[in-house]
Amino acid sequence: MVATSLLASLVVFLVSLLIGALGIYAGARIIVGRTSYDHAIVTALIGAIVWAIVGFLVGWIPLLGPLLALLAYVAVINWRYPGDWTAAAMIGLVAWVTVLIVLYVLAALGVASFGAVGVPGV
């Protein structure tokens, strides 16, 4: 029973990570012309970890906490992709919109509910 639950959680995490990476991949392809999905997966994983750590440490501070977590997430994108902070923010924005569209379609088809790892706020 516990093994089944653990396996189900792992599958949900991996699928969510792949969907989040798809958003980053789309953003990086559009904004800076990078086309490596593997790079996007690693970026999504690192971004999710950094978002979680910063959110845990300062997320309780109204307004400032979530803004710092978002800034940390954009910093990961800025570190992993060429360009400046504006390009990194645009990659994050395209990733967010892409993931929202994918999750909406999956939810409309009854395949999944909203949620993705590697893209904040989704």
C-alpha positions in Angstrom: 0.0 0.0 0.0 2.8 2.5 1.0 4.9 1.5 -2.0 1.9 2.1 -4.4 1.4 5.5 -2.8 5.1 6.4 -3.1 5.1 5.2 -6.7 2.0 7.3 -7.5 3.6 10.3 -5.9 6.8 9.8 -7.9 4.9 9.5 -11.2 2.9 12.7 -10.4 6.2 14.5 -9.5 7.9 13.4 -12.7 5.0 14.2 -15.0 4.7 17.6 -13.3 8.4 18.2 -13.7 8.2 17.3 -17.4 5.3 19.7 -17.9 7.2 22.5 -16.1 10.2 21.8 -18.2 8.1 22.0 -21.3 7.2 25.6 -20.3 10.8 26.5 -19.8 11.8 24.9 -23.0 9.2 26.9 -24.9 10.3 30.1 -23.2 14.0 29.5 -23.9 13.3 28.5 -27.5 11.2 31.7 -28.2 13.3 34.2 -26.2 17.0 33.0 -26.6 16.8 30.3 -29.2 17.9 27.4 -27.0 16.4 24.0 -28.0 17.6 21.5 -25.4 14.7 19.9 -23.5 17.2 18.2 -21.2 18.6 21.6 -20.2 15.0 22.7 -19.5 14.4 19.7 -17.3 17.4 20.4 -15.1 16.5 24.1 -15.0 13.0 23.3 -13.9 14.3 20.9 -11.2 16.8 23.4 -9.9 14.2 26.2 -10.1 11.7 24.2 -8.1 14.2 23.4 -5.4 15.4 27.0 -5.1 11.8 28.3 -5.1 10.9 25.8 -2.3 13.9 26.7 -0.2 13.5 30.5 -0.5 9.7 30.1 0.0 10.4 28.1 3.1 12.8 30.7 4.5 11.1 33.9 3.7 7.7 32.9 2.1 5.9 33.8 5.3 6.8 37.5 4.8 3.8 39.2 3.2 4.5 40.4 -0.4 8.3 40.3 0.1 8.5 36.6 0.6 6.8 35.5 -2.6 8.6 38.3 -4.6 12.0 37.0 -3.3 11.1 33.4 -4.2 10.1 34.6 -7.7 13.3 36.6 -8.0 15.3 33.5 -7.0 13.5 31.4 -9.7 14.3 34.0 -12.3 17.9 34.0 -11.1 18.1 30.3 -11.8 16.8 30.9 -15.3 19.3 33.8 -15.7 22.1 31.5 -14.5 21.1 28.6 -16.8 20.4 30.5 -20.0 22.2 33.3 -22.0 20.9 36.8 -21.9 20.1 39.3 -19.2 17.6 39.5 -16.4 14.9 40.7 -18.8 15.4 37.6 -21.0 15.2 35.4 -17.9 12.0 37.0 -16.8 10.5 36.6 -20.3 11.5 32.9 -20.3 9.7 32.5 -17.0 6.6 34.4 -18.3 6.4 32.3 -21.4 7.0 29.1 -19.3 4.1 30.1 -17.0 1.7 30.8 -19.9 2.7 27.6 -21.7 2.2 25.5 -18.6 -1.2 27.1 -17.9 -2.3 26.3 -21.4 -1.1 22.6 -21.2 -2.7 22.1 -17.8 -5.9 23.7 -18.9 -6.1 21.3 -21.9 -5.2 18.3 -19.8 -7.8 19.3 -17.2 -10.5 19.8 -19.9 -9.7 16.3 -21.2 -10.0 14.9 -17.7 -6.4 13.7 -17.7 -4.9 15.8 -15.0 -5.6 18.6 -12.5 -3.7 21.9 -12.3 -0.1 21.7 -11.0 3.4 21.6 -12.3 6.9 21.4 -10.8 9.4 23.9 -12.0 7.2 26.8 -12.8 6.0 28.9 -9.9 2.4 29.6 -9.3 1.1 26.8 -11.4 
